[in-house]
Amino acid sequence: MAIKISIIMPMFNRATTVCRALDSLLAQNYQGFEVIIIDDGSSDSSVEKVRPYLKDKRFRLFELASNCGANRARNLGFDNISPDSAWVTFLDSDDEFVVDALESMLSVISNYPAVHDYCFSVRYSDGRSASYLSSDNQLLNYSELFNPKFKPTGEWVHVIDAQLVRDKTFRYEESVRNGFEAIAYLKLAQRYSVLYSLKVVRLYHLDVEGLTRITNKNILKSYDEINGYSMYLKEFRESLLLFNKGEYALVSSVLGKTFLEVGDFGNCLKNTLEAFRCNPLELRVYRNIFLVLKFFITAPFK
């Protein structure tokens, strides 16, 4: 019996790119998969673009009545994976898998069968690497994922044991609408080490604005980021301070700037001071101070 892989694909207003993503799945060398598409309240023709693919029984569509965020959409996908699915992975509706993506995943899994969470590399559509790792096939435990000596950086595609999804050991944080998937991955890493492979499985496109590259940010997005950064620091504070003070200072600085975006100067300064105490060399600390001073200097003249 073929090993089945469930592919979770959240979608919001991706009429111009979703066919590219779905066609990349039909082109796979390995065809033992199902695709669970979750439309997150799209207002364009995304759903109409998807409907022809539903003639293939491996493709299923679930529709949320309103826009709830990618994390809620992915969790809905988890709730609908098939009982015989062995692995769960993810593809954004604005990217695509390389032709041998699923085949590569299963090859690595077969070589390291005791692992429950695998990560695979990504490259940009122009050929540049988007994933950085010191050496191939590294099995990293929870503490090593914080340690700058070992910590992988960039974009990665997770492949997770489907049973951990079924029993809800692995879930995304729905209180954060978009992004901050690292919270869920690090919680899982507290129980299971992660195998990182340099095999490229996904092409990362920049022809539309994705969740990780938003340039036109509104105040609701800022509040969502405040929630995400705050949750990350609260959940992993001890580990960050023990293994990676630099990252703790960086995230605290970014949180401070995000508070500034919503006009909360008190929390901006609080988190900026926290970052300074942890790492006085963090340049974002001085950026925050400059932005606060700039505001108060120019405000009377507005």
Buried (B, 14 or more C-beta within 10 A) or exposed (E): EEBBBBBBBBBBBBBBBBBBBBEBBEBBEBEBBBBBBBBBBBEEEBBEBBEEBEEEEBBBBBBBEEBBBBBBBBBBBBEEBEEEBBBBBBBBBBBBBBEBBBBBBBEBBEEEEEBBBBBBBBBEEEEEBBBEBEEEBBEBEBBBBBBEEBBBEEBBBBBBBBBBBBEEBBBBBBEBBBBBBBBBBBBBBEEBBBBBBBBBBBBBBEEEEBBEEEEEEEEEBBBBBBBBBBBBBEBBEEBBBEBBBEBBBBBBBBBBBBBBBBEBBEBBBBBBBBBBEBBEEBEBBBBBBEBBEEBEEEEEEE
